[in-house]
């Protein structure tokens, strides 16, 4: 659950720190007071898009912090570990986000910086915000299959994963087969080109690191005289110079007397011996190196010609010998594919037929699970709608197999397969007795959409384990008994998760476990939004305002008291 929320310099909010308990929380206030800013802050915490317009005028940045208490077995911990965030499941989860006036955003989870996509991945496990715009998702049939699959749980998820794996393999094989079958004159031209390139590279007999070795050899040959002169002088200086002779003489003298004062003279003798042998060894190495120096102009010409060959190949096929050899291997494969085109086509056709059968079986299995889930979802939603004063509403999930004259055959029908399967899914509703089931987009009113969406959220709250549900004026377009039913449903939903609701309806506000009042005022020449956690007296006054408008009377106050009392009795076990 969300335990604390701190907001600084976000729109008209200068500084707000809120603490929350479990249960049903409502936020009320006059239109334009800034209620939605609280929701905006939660949206940013959950990974929503940031904008410089959100930063309070005159400030450098907006800051938001949220503290969540999560069960040790909640999936969010696995998601955190998956993206590399160190976790201690016994500690709260802290999320911090900053948005600068330049529009830059930085986010941290438990003090570790994350990017927006990582924050969004974690936020999806923590907060689900439902606003009025989300009604529109019910009006788009293409999104209904996602709702159904979510309700289907792990069985549908696993079947869907198996199907997608097979679909990707099938699509890859089909793409390769079509490319081979469609290759014609251009393929023959490429075949000739590849053959020429293979022969050209093969005839060069390239070796990795060859060019570097040739350049090193060329440098030595080109400087042979200078090398010989300098090495010979060095050798002569060591072999015939006084240094080596002096070291040898000193070594002989010390050998005779080292035993007289071994603690001092023996270490000195060893140092001189070491120096003498090192100088002697160095002189031998210089002599050997001098004798191996080669004066060979013909070899230089040979190296130049080889380097020209390598340079030509580099211009055509790669910046290094290694890249040329990699290209050589790739065009060998392409040439083999073209040389054995018919054989490859037959092989791909065989593999495609086998994979197609696997894919069709996976599609049929997925479809069967969806149909089972569809019946269960329809029954569950109808039950929830009864609680929301839509007792005679019928809800159904239509699943039809998509057809394609050129698609694979399944049980005598040519079907169309997409990345999500072979099913076309749409939610249907009949709001009045005697009317046929029709698309939600054609017949549902705004109030009906609100209640259908609430029914679905109630069902999915038991499936997705998201701890915080936020409803931004979900009660728009309803009144009377329907409004009371929504209030009761939100209250019952808060037994499974923490529920926040922005509302203008007193029927909803009176059912809250905690009530927050959002007020906007002007101090000096600046606008400020304040948030107050209301006590009982404060709740009575706010409900009276919501009931009576601007003027609060004794009658509206008594009515507010009665509503709170009735709500309390209704929530009692």
C-alpha positions as MATLAB code, in Angstrom:
seq = 'XXXXXXXXXXXXXXXXXXXXXXXXXXXXXXXXXXXXXXXXXXXXXXXXXXXXXXXXXXXXXXXXXXXXXXXXXXXXXXXXXXXXXXXXXXXXXXXXXXXXXXXXXXXXXXXXXXXXXXXXXXXXXXXXXXXXXXXXXXXXXXXXXXXXXXXXXXXXXXXXXXXXXXXXXXXXXXXXXXXXXXXXXXXXXXXXXXXXXXXXXXXXXXXXXXXXXXXXXXXXXXXXXXXXXXXXXXXXXXXXXXXXXXXXXXXXXXXXXXXXXXXXXXXXXXXXXXXXXXXXXXXXXXXXXXXXXXXXXXXXXXXXXXXXXXXXXXXXXXXXXXXXXXXXXXXXXXXXXXXXXXXXXXXXXXXXXXXXXXXXXXXXXXXXXXXXXXXXXXXXXXXXXXXXXXXXXXXXXXXXXXXXXXXXXXXXXXXXXXXXXXXXXXXXXXXXXXXXXXXXXXXXXXXXXXXXXXXXXXXXXXXXXXXXXXXXXXXXXXXXXXXXXXXXXXXXXXXXXXXXXXXXXXXXXXXXXXXXXXXXXXXXXXXXXXXXXXXXXXXXXXXXXXXXXXXXXXXXXXXXXXXXXXXXXXXXX';
ca = [
       0.000    0.000    0.000;
       0.980    3.649   -0.381;
       2.138    4.832    3.035;
       3.429    8.360    2.352;
       3.383   10.845   -0.512;
       5.417   14.059   -0.581;
       4.983   16.687   -3.306;
       7.015   19.872   -3.756;
       6.565   22.592   -6.389;
       4.166   20.653   -8.599;
       1.808   23.043  -10.426;
       0.027   25.072   -7.713;
       1.219   22.815   -4.892;
       4.180   24.300   -3.055;
       4.658   21.569   -0.462;
       2.416   18.727    0.668;
       3.237   15.689    2.779;
       0.496   13.103    3.179;
       0.284    9.863    5.120;
      -2.243    7.196    4.185;
      -3.765    4.145    5.785;
      -5.315    1.093    4.208;
      -8.860    1.227    2.906;
     -10.913    3.721    0.930;
      -9.559    7.277    0.590;
     -11.493   10.102   -1.094;
     -10.265   13.469   -2.292;
     -12.813   16.253   -2.671;
     -12.806   19.970   -3.256;
     -14.097   22.679   -5.521;
     -13.586   22.335   -9.257;
     -10.094   23.598  -10.126;
      -8.786   23.256   -6.578;
      -6.035   20.894   -7.719;
      -7.402   17.446   -6.905;
      -6.031   15.989  -10.108;
      -2.530   17.226   -9.249;
      -2.376   14.541   -6.552;
      -3.230   11.986   -9.215;
      -0.655   13.522  -11.564;
       1.985   13.070   -8.857;
       1.094    9.400   -8.468;
       1.178    9.025  -12.236;
       4.705   10.441  -12.319;
       5.755    8.138   -9.481;
       4.429    5.223  -11.558;
       6.499    6.222  -14.600;
       4.161    8.594  -16.451;
       5.476   11.149  -18.925;
       6.897   14.303  -17.389;
       6.490   17.871  -18.649;
       8.187   21.128  -17.735;
       4.701   22.664  -17.457;
       4.203   20.710  -14.229;
       6.931   22.652  -12.411;
       5.587   25.444  -10.199;
       6.243   28.864  -11.687;
       9.455   30.400  -10.396;
      10.939   27.090   -9.199;
      13.769   25.036  -10.675;
      12.172   21.632  -10.278;
       9.228   19.624   -8.981;
       9.862   16.753   -6.587;
       7.753   13.730   -5.651;
       8.460   10.944   -3.174;
       6.332    7.914   -2.405;
       6.800    5.241    0.233;
       5.154    1.850   -0.289;
       4.738   -1.008    2.167;
       4.648   -4.260    0.179;
       4.203   -7.898    1.132;
       7.414   -9.933    0.865;
       5.868  -12.214   -1.790;
       4.571   -9.410   -4.034;
       5.753   -9.665   -7.693;
       7.197   -6.132   -7.580;
      10.237   -7.448   -5.707;
      11.030   -9.887   -8.508;
      10.592   -7.070  -11.024;
      13.047   -4.929   -9.045;
      15.630   -7.716   -8.935;
      15.160   -8.286  -12.658;
      16.220   -4.711  -13.447;
      19.140   -4.833  -11.011;
      17.749   -3.001   -7.972;
      18.990   -4.335   -4.632;
      16.025   -5.062   -2.374;
      15.343   -5.850    1.246;
      11.816   -7.214    1.320;
      11.435   -6.323    4.974;
      11.957   -2.618    4.236;
       9.568   -0.107    2.578;
       9.973    0.707   -1.108;
      10.938    4.335   -1.799;
      10.438    5.993   -5.189;
      11.634    9.536   -5.863;
      11.193   11.563   -9.042;
      12.290   15.043  -10.048;
      11.194   17.106  -13.056;
      13.213   20.201  -13.915;
      11.974   23.405  -15.472;
      13.907   22.333  -18.598;
      11.727   19.234  -18.845;
      14.434   16.790  -17.695;
      13.379   13.983  -15.409;
      15.372   11.840  -12.975;
      14.041    8.884  -11.018;
      15.358    6.780   -8.162;
      14.133    3.580   -6.578;
      15.565    2.944   -3.111;
      18.214    5.540   -3.919;
      19.332    3.884   -7.169;
      18.856    5.847  -10.376;
      16.611    4.274  -13.023;
      15.378    5.358  -16.446;
      11.742    6.033  -17.253;
      11.043    2.643  -18.829;
      12.403    0.882  -15.736;
      10.315    3.124  -13.481;
       7.231    2.422  -15.574;
       7.855   -1.321  -15.339;
       7.919   -1.100  -11.545;
       5.092    1.441  -11.367;
       2.752   -0.905  -13.229;
       3.008   -3.275  -10.245;
       2.214   -0.518   -7.737;
      -0.388    1.926   -9.023;
      -3.290    1.647  -11.446;
      -4.881    4.992  -12.316;
      -8.317    4.994  -13.881;
      -9.494    8.306  -15.271;
     -12.423    9.317  -17.412;
     -10.344    8.858  -20.551;
      -9.942    5.170  -19.750;
     -13.632    4.657  -20.552;
     -12.497    4.940  -24.158;
     -10.505    1.709  -23.899;
     -13.824   -0.102  -23.529;
     -14.965    1.492  -26.764;
     -12.017    0.051  -28.739;
     -12.685   -3.619  -29.535;
      -9.034   -4.185  -30.466;
      -8.150   -3.791  -26.796;
     -10.707   -6.271  -25.482;
      -8.516   -9.306  -26.137;
      -5.957   -7.907  -23.678;
      -8.605   -7.615  -20.939;
      -9.749  -11.181  -21.582;
      -6.210  -12.581  -21.510;
      -5.514  -10.790  -18.224;
      -8.605  -12.345  -16.685;
      -7.559  -15.758  -18.010;
      -4.611  -15.713  -15.642;
      -1.567  -17.965  -15.817;
      -3.218  -20.638  -17.984;
      -3.937  -18.168  -20.788;
      -0.594  -16.391  -20.263;
       1.360  -19.644  -20.666;
      -0.668  -20.722  -23.708;
      -0.203  -17.267  -25.223;
       3.567  -17.439  -24.659;
       3.763  -20.851  -26.354;
       1.747  -19.540  -29.267;
       3.934  -16.432  -29.685;
       7.125  -18.518  -29.696;
       5.712  -20.760  -32.432;
       4.349  -17.743  -34.331;
       7.796  -16.124  -34.381;
       9.424  -19.328  -35.657;
       6.682  -19.792  -38.257;
       6.917  -16.170  -39.429;
      10.708  -16.443  -39.759;
      10.501  -19.628  -41.836;
       7.755  -18.152  -44.001;
       9.806  -15.015  -44.604;
      12.868  -17.054  -45.634;
      10.785  -19.218  -47.957;
       9.161  -16.244  -49.679;
      12.504  -14.517  -50.124;
      13.920  -17.614  -51.810;
      10.846  -18.170  -53.950;
      10.714  -14.527  -55.030;
      14.383  -14.406  -55.971;
      14.819  -14.428  -59.763;
      17.130  -12.566  -62.135;
      18.525  -10.470  -59.306;
      19.400  -13.642  -57.402;
      21.342  -14.957  -60.425;
      23.238  -11.670  -60.601;
      24.015  -11.865  -56.903;
      25.087  -15.474  -57.345;
      27.674  -14.449  -59.959;
      28.829  -11.547  -57.793;
      29.175  -13.712  -54.692;
      31.100  -16.354  -56.620;
      33.553  -13.732  -57.918;
      33.984  -12.281  -54.423;
      34.523  -15.702  -52.841;
      37.174  -16.565  -55.404;
      38.891  -13.197  -55.044;
      39.102  -13.423  -51.255;
      39.976  -17.144  -51.236;
      42.826  -16.636  -53.720;
      44.346  -14.003  -51.417;
      44.780  -16.639  -48.672;
      44.342  -14.131  -45.897;
      45.546  -14.720  -42.361;
      44.408  -12.807  -39.276;
      47.038  -10.290  -38.143;
      48.932  -10.617  -41.421;
      48.922   -6.932  -42.316;
      50.396   -5.877  -38.959;
      53.202   -8.420  -39.301;
      53.995   -7.267  -42.854;
      54.147   -3.625  -41.802;
      56.517   -4.530  -38.954;
      58.747   -6.521  -41.304;
      58.763   -3.725  -43.871;
      59.806   -1.209  -41.219;
      62.770   -3.384  -40.213;
      63.881   -3.973  -43.798;
      63.617   -0.303  -44.709;
      65.820    0.609  -41.740;
      68.263   -2.310  -41.982;
      71.409   -0.160  -42.374;
      70.524    2.060  -39.433;
      69.693   -0.961  -37.307;
      72.921   -2.741  -38.203;
      75.105    0.307  -37.494;
      73.528    1.108  -34.128;
      73.387   -2.508  -32.918;
      76.981   -3.169  -34.000;
      78.228   -0.052  -32.191;
      76.358   -1.119  -29.075;
      77.839   -4.589  -29.225;
      81.386   -3.312  -29.756;
      81.014   -0.898  -26.853;
      80.027   -3.724  -24.518;
      82.270   -6.507  -25.826;
      85.507   -4.517  -26.123;
      84.839   -1.614  -23.770;
      86.293   -1.106  -20.345;
      82.973   -1.482  -18.549;
      82.724   -5.263  -18.903;
      86.440   -5.720  -18.241;
      86.297   -3.521  -15.133;
      83.308   -5.449  -13.795;
      85.132   -8.744  -14.370;
      88.281   -7.511  -12.640;
      86.319   -6.163   -9.637;
      84.476   -9.477   -9.390;
      87.787  -11.404   -9.273;
      89.256   -9.158   -6.567;
      86.196   -9.389   -4.356;
      86.039  -13.166   -4.660;
      89.409  -13.412   -2.899;
      88.423  -11.277    0.110;
      84.627  -11.714    0.426;
      85.045  -14.237    3.220;
      86.920  -11.740    5.385;
      83.789   -9.616    5.900;
      80.954  -11.653    4.376;
      78.107   -9.592    5.817;
      79.192   -6.582    3.736;
      81.367   -7.877    0.910;
      79.311  -10.909   -0.117;
      76.215   -8.863   -1.117;
      78.488   -6.447   -3.053;
      80.118   -9.357   -4.853;
      76.701  -10.757   -5.833;
      75.615   -7.371   -7.224;
      78.787   -7.065   -9.342;
      78.451  -10.673  -10.532;
      74.828  -10.034  -11.550;
      75.804   -6.848  -13.410;
      78.697   -8.613  -15.143;
      76.564  -11.534  -16.364;
      73.751   -9.235  -17.489;
      76.182   -7.091  -19.490;
      77.759  -10.191  -20.987;
      74.335  -11.654  -21.915;
      73.236   -8.352  -23.436;
      76.355   -8.239  -25.594;
      75.662  -11.765  -26.893;
      72.053  -10.857  -27.718;
      73.164   -7.718  -29.561;
      75.642   -9.787  -31.573;
      73.002  -12.364  -32.528;
      70.481   -9.677  -33.478;
      73.108   -7.901  -35.623;
      73.931  -11.115  -37.463;
      70.258  -11.702  -38.294;
      69.604   -8.256  -39.809;
      68.557   -8.763  -43.427;
      69.392   -6.492  -46.372;
      66.751   -7.562  -48.929;
      65.261   -4.897  -51.285;
      63.474   -7.675  -53.196;
      61.607   -8.679  -50.050;
      60.488   -5.064  -49.543;
      59.007   -5.065  -53.049;
      57.273   -8.354  -52.310;
      55.770   -6.923  -49.096;
      54.612   -3.800  -50.925;
      52.770   -5.900  -53.499;
      51.105   -7.967  -50.749;
      50.053   -4.828  -48.880;
      48.532   -3.482  -52.113;
      46.450   -6.670  -52.386;
      45.265   -6.283  -48.795;
      44.478   -2.606  -49.344;
      42.342   -3.447  -52.387;
      40.409   -6.066  -50.424;
      39.925   -3.691  -47.496;
      38.393   -1.061  -49.762;
      35.879   -3.641  -51.007;
      35.058   -5.903  -48.112;
      36.102   -4.557  -44.715;
      38.404   -2.317  -42.746;
      40.523   -5.187  -41.408;
      41.578   -8.674  -42.486;
      39.305  -10.082  -39.777;
      36.285   -8.192  -41.177;
      37.123   -9.377  -44.696;
      37.203  -12.981  -43.485;
      33.854  -12.508  -41.714;
      32.350  -11.152  -44.919;
      33.865  -14.093  -46.787;
      32.073  -16.545  -44.493;
      28.756  -14.721  -44.854;
      28.809  -14.666  -48.674;
      29.851  -18.319  -48.710;
      26.626  -19.063  -46.828;
      24.608  -16.894  -49.204;
      26.229  -18.542  -52.212;
      25.522  -21.985  -50.783;
      21.918  -20.958  -50.298;
      21.610  -19.744  -53.894;
      23.520  -22.690  -55.373;
      21.187  -25.077  -53.560;
      18.043  -22.985  -53.826;
      15.661  -25.820  -54.675;
      17.002  -27.977  -51.888;
      16.681  -25.128  -49.385;
      13.128  -24.421  -50.545;
      12.167  -28.042  -49.993;
      13.775  -28.037  -46.568;
      12.028  -24.798  -45.566;
       8.704  -26.103  -46.827;
       9.096  -29.227  -44.707;
      10.037  -27.194  -41.634;
       7.216  -24.744  -42.313;
       4.608  -27.486  -42.569;
       5.756  -28.982  -39.260;
       5.831  -25.597  -37.519;
       2.451  -24.667  -38.996;
       0.884  -27.687  -37.324;
       2.507  -26.729  -34.012;
       1.208  -23.174  -34.474;
      -2.340  -24.296  -35.299;
      -2.406  -26.568  -32.255;
      -1.152  -23.702  -30.081;
      -3.746  -21.319  -31.568;
      -6.574  -23.806  -30.985;
      -5.451  -24.449  -27.410;
      -5.218  -20.711  -26.689;
      -8.633  -20.109  -28.239;
     -10.230  -22.846  -26.131;
      -8.826  -21.340  -22.938;
     -10.027  -17.888  -23.988;
     -13.560  -19.180  -24.605;
     -13.634  -20.737  -21.169;
     -12.319  -17.513  -19.626;
     -14.851  -15.494  -21.645;
     -17.790  -17.328  -20.079;
     -16.357  -16.850  -16.608;
     -15.616  -13.156  -17.241;
     -19.124  -12.487  -18.562;
     -20.680  -14.116  -15.508;
     -18.398  -12.247  -13.119;
     -19.098   -8.873  -14.744;
     -22.862   -9.453  -14.751;
     -22.653  -10.250  -11.032;
     -20.710   -7.050  -10.363;
     -23.131   -5.016  -12.503;
     -26.026   -6.281  -10.438;
     -24.370   -4.688   -7.421;
     -24.082   -1.458   -9.443;
     -27.814   -1.124  -10.185;
     -27.585   -2.746  -13.621;
     -29.436   -5.893  -12.579;
     -30.968   -6.673  -15.969;
     -27.873   -5.956  -17.997;
     -26.469   -8.818  -20.024;
     -22.746   -8.904  -20.795;
     -21.027  -11.274  -23.194;
     -17.629  -11.770  -24.778;
     -17.853  -12.533  -28.485;
     -14.991  -14.658  -29.808;
     -14.875  -15.376  -33.522;
     -12.215  -17.154  -35.511;
     -10.671  -14.802  -38.068;
     -10.704  -16.136  -41.607;
      -8.305  -15.659  -44.502;
      -8.675  -17.335  -47.895;
      -4.886  -17.632  -48.126;
      -4.317  -18.695  -44.527;
      -3.577  -22.180  -43.162;
      -6.408  -24.653  -42.840;
      -7.887  -25.655  -39.481;
     -10.877  -27.993  -39.272;
     -11.870  -27.249  -42.852;
     -11.576  -23.456  -42.569;
      -8.868  -21.095  -43.788;
      -7.928  -18.943  -40.849;
      -5.931  -15.788  -40.251;
      -3.207  -15.924  -37.655;
      -1.808  -12.816  -35.979;
       0.705  -12.311  -33.196;
      -2.138  -12.658  -30.652;
      -3.736  -15.767  -32.124;
      -6.689  -16.545  -34.359;
      -9.406  -14.891  -32.236;
     -11.342  -11.681  -32.794;
     -12.640  -10.601  -29.373;
     -15.259   -7.983  -28.566;
     -17.306   -7.137  -25.487;
     -21.063   -6.978  -26.038;
     -23.798   -5.613  -23.821;
     -27.553   -5.442  -23.612;
     -28.542   -2.783  -21.096;
     -32.296   -3.321  -21.380;
     -34.480   -6.451  -21.432;
     -35.547   -7.571  -24.882;
     -32.659   -5.865  -26.655;
     -30.001   -7.937  -28.431;
     -26.360   -7.963  -27.415;
     -24.481   -5.229  -29.225;
     -21.077   -3.599  -29.192;
     -20.422   -1.513  -26.077;
     -19.348    1.372  -28.287;
     -22.811    1.552  -29.861;
     -25.150    1.511  -26.906;
     -23.404    2.222  -23.570;
     -23.926    5.633  -21.962;
     -21.261    7.457  -19.969;
     -22.752    6.310  -16.673;
     -22.969    2.728  -17.874;
     -19.366    2.827  -19.047;
     -18.301    4.061  -15.613;
     -20.022    1.171  -13.916;
     -18.799   -1.421  -16.407;
     -15.245   -0.179  -15.942;
     -15.619   -0.269  -12.160;
     -16.970   -3.808  -12.381;
     -13.955   -4.852  -14.435;
     -11.517   -3.128  -12.084;
     -13.152   -4.923   -9.159;
     -12.638   -8.268  -10.872;
      -9.087   -7.597  -11.999;
      -8.033   -6.300   -8.567;
      -8.228   -9.922   -7.432;
      -6.047  -11.025  -10.354;
      -3.270   -8.475  -10.922;
      -2.341   -7.811   -7.240;
      -1.816   -4.066   -7.828;
      -1.962   -2.564   -4.294;
      -3.121    0.980   -5.174;
      -6.144    1.732   -7.353;
      -6.899    5.347   -8.213;
     -10.263    6.437   -9.655;
     -10.418    9.947  -11.065;
     -14.133   10.838  -11.084;
     -15.224    7.315  -12.012;
     -18.720    8.335  -10.858;
     -19.115   10.905  -13.655;
     -22.514   10.645  -15.310;
     -24.283    8.807  -12.492;
     -26.567    9.884   -9.683;
     -29.105    8.590   -7.207;
     -29.088    4.881   -6.411;
     -26.397    4.217   -9.046;
     -24.083    6.655   -7.279;
     -24.732    4.907   -3.980;
     -23.997    1.547   -5.595;
     -20.657    2.843   -6.925;
     -19.784    4.130   -3.462;
     -20.533    0.753   -1.911;
     -18.538   -1.045   -4.595;
     -15.498    1.203   -4.067;
     -15.723    0.630   -0.330;
     -15.873   -3.157   -0.733;
     -13.045   -3.051   -3.276;
     -10.832   -1.361   -0.677;
     -10.870   -4.582    1.345;
      -8.593   -6.104   -1.325;
      -6.442   -3.058   -2.094;
      -5.972    0.594   -1.220;
      -8.493    2.694   -3.154;
      -8.271    6.430   -3.900;
     -11.147    8.294   -5.508;
     -11.601   11.874   -6.632;
     -15.307   12.549   -6.429;
     -17.941   15.261   -6.477;
     -20.650   12.959   -5.112;
     -21.464   13.007   -1.385;
     -22.740    9.411   -1.672;
     -19.186    8.332   -2.526;
     -17.402   10.661   -0.094;
     -19.408    9.497    2.935;
     -18.231    5.901    2.445;
     -14.541    6.792    2.801;
     -12.296    5.509    5.536;
     -10.236    8.701    5.195;
     -11.337   11.970    3.620;
      -8.899   14.575    2.197;
     -10.012   18.093    1.285;
      -8.178   19.912   -1.496;
      -8.412   23.710   -1.253;
      -6.931   26.421   -3.428;
      -6.273   29.913   -2.129;
      -4.298   33.067   -2.857;
      -1.657   34.425   -0.516;
      -0.052   37.652   -1.609;
       0.061   37.287   -5.363;
       0.631   33.510   -5.457;
      -1.835   30.641   -5.720;
      -1.455   27.766   -3.270;
      -3.166   24.403   -3.019;
      -3.457   22.846    0.437;
      -4.481   19.313    1.400;
      -6.241   18.640    4.710;
      -6.960   15.282    6.305;
     -10.437   15.837    7.715;
     -11.608   14.828   11.140;
     -15.262   14.010   11.759;
     -16.329   17.640   12.034;
     -14.419   18.525    8.904;
     -16.079   15.680    7.004;
     -19.502   16.885    8.057;
     -18.798   20.410    6.806;
     -17.352   19.169    3.480;
     -20.248   16.784    2.850;
     -22.676   19.590    3.696;
     -20.932   21.771    1.114;
     -21.183   18.991   -1.457;
     -24.877   18.545   -0.674;
     -25.871   22.199   -0.570;
     -23.414   23.958   -2.830;
     -21.934   27.245   -1.630;
     -24.171   27.663    1.436;
     -23.853   25.263    4.348;
     -27.020   25.114    6.432;
     -28.028   23.239    9.544;
     -30.184   21.043    7.351;
     -27.307   20.053    5.072;
     -25.110   19.453    8.106;
     -27.722   17.130    9.652;
     -28.041   15.350    6.329;
     -24.236   14.991    6.155;
     -24.139   13.581    9.707;
     -26.822   11.078    8.782;
     -24.956    9.981    5.634;
     -21.722    9.396    7.564;
     -23.572    7.483   10.274;
     -25.390    5.288    7.742;
     -22.152    4.624    5.865;
     -20.427    3.636    9.086;
     -23.199    1.165    9.934;
     -23.131   -0.238    6.416;
     -19.355   -0.842    6.560;
     -19.541   -2.536    9.956;
     -19.303   -6.343    9.800;
];
